[in-house]
């Protein structure tokens, strides 16, 4: 295999990986669902080789699991594991707040407030489908802005796993506005430049998210 072929295969694998990740995180491919190689190969117009490479990468991210003699399945995260992940995520997100308190500037605050205004507008319409991706982008911006690559990698790994367990009713109706009020508390804490206050606000936000998640257990089967 020459260098150009390797490059093409690697590029194709990356594209398929991103597409599969999108299907999983949006819930089109549901927890426990088997990845049908024939259907997916046809859908992406590719051979099974790049598809298998992509699924191996997703397995490393914790989004799928390979079961011998059965195939590859979208990973299921139990409520117990999800609650444990919330605890660790709270600690990491709290650290992100502490680090950002030393890095925050006017440009960052303007960006964050733009996110908040957008989410307030969406929350007023009680539109979960529009709110959720903006909410994810807001958190991603906060974590990425720390500049700590190890923190970013670990945090995103936990968030991806929670996608597999989170109930759709987690942040909806009035809960959207409640969630965004917590976001404003976080941004206000950052603006103060107080490390402890920022760390506490970020930690508390995930703790409250955990409480909202727990309230869905028993009321509905956890899903993406």
Buried (B, 14 or more C-beta within 10 A) or exposed (E): EEEEEEEEBEEBBBEBBEBBBEBBBEBEBEBEBEBEBEEBBEEBEBEEEBBBBBBBBBBEBBBBBEEEEEBBBBBBBEBEBBBBBBEEBBEBBBBBBBBBBEEBEEEBBEBBEEBBEBBBBBBEEBEBEBBBEBBEEBBBEBBBBBEBEEBBEBBBBBBBBBBBBBBBBBBBEEBBBEBBEBBBBBBEBBBEEBBEBBBBBBBBBBBBBBEBBEEBBEEEEBBB
